Amino acid sequence: MISSDTQEESNLAQGNGLAIINSKAPFSSDFGKDALDVALIFGSFEQKISLFFQGDGVYQLIAKQDGTLVSIKDYLKTFSAFEFYDIEDIYVCQQSLVNRQLDETFHIENVNVLASVEFGLALNRHQHVLRF
Amino acid sequence: MKTLAVVVTTPPYSPLTVTALTYVETALTAGINVIGVFFYQDGAMHANENISIASDEYQAIAQWQRLQQQYQLPLHICITAAEKRGIACDSVDNEQINEAFTVSGLGELVELTTKATRLVQF
């Protein structure tokens, strides 16, 4: 969990850009994959983008999942390419994890776990928001 | 000048699409520069010429078409979303695609987002 003052300030300085909120579990709908496609396109156009995981969306970050077991393409594997696309601002809602009794064990690195208020503040720093 | 871009993710038979249309038309009549509407996820179904909604129900596709003609409002559909929903996008003069819509990719969404002062999703 990163929540030092310097981290907060550097995020503030970056400002605007697009925030994508992921709010759905990974393998019960297309939403996660559709959000990923948008994120990667913005990344490849070198547009600033942050990812937020909230509600059932936090399941997309949980380690040791394999969509192929239920015959779904495992798009979660592609999350490991975020760094390559310069997608570095990744936030997860702590309360959503707590409500689902999930550990802060994620399948990608550099995930910022934020309390509800900080999560909201981080979201508010963006000019545009899309929710999937 | 302030600009607005809109993302529609709901299908033509959804009441939420009515809200989107009302919103966009209100913006247009208020003189707001709506630079485009991007149809993603189930929103791509709007471009499907084969969709037929009972005549006593809200005709969302016809309404989009009207706004496009009246205000030269660009309507973009995401090609990937459209093709996975049975709308063949491979030829230019495709009879399956409603002519009010332009077949675009997610790159168009990037373009709209970077140009728009505000992006609103339905």
Chai-1 contact restraints between the chains, C-beta under 6 A:
chainA,res_idxA,chainB,res_idxB,connection_type,confidence,min_distance_angstrom,max_distance_angstrom,comment,restraint_id
A,L18,B,T113,contact,1.0,0.0,6.0,A-B,restraint_1
A,D34,B,Q41,contact,1.0,0.0,6.0,A-B,restraint_2
A,I41,B,L106,contact,1.0,0.0,6.0,A-B,restraint_3
A,I41,B,V110,contact,1.0,0.0,6.0,A-B,restraint_4
A,F42,B,V110,contact,1.0,0.0,6.0,A-B,restraint_5
A,F45,B,V110,contact,1.0,0.0,6.0,A-B,restraint_6
A,Q47,B,V110,contact,1.0,0.0,6.0,A-B,restraint_7
A,H128,B,T113,contact,1.0,0.0,6.0,A-B,restraint_8
A,H128,B,L119,contact,1.0,0.0,6.0,A-B,restraint_9
A,L130,B,Q121,contact,1.0,0.0,6.0,A-B,restraint_10
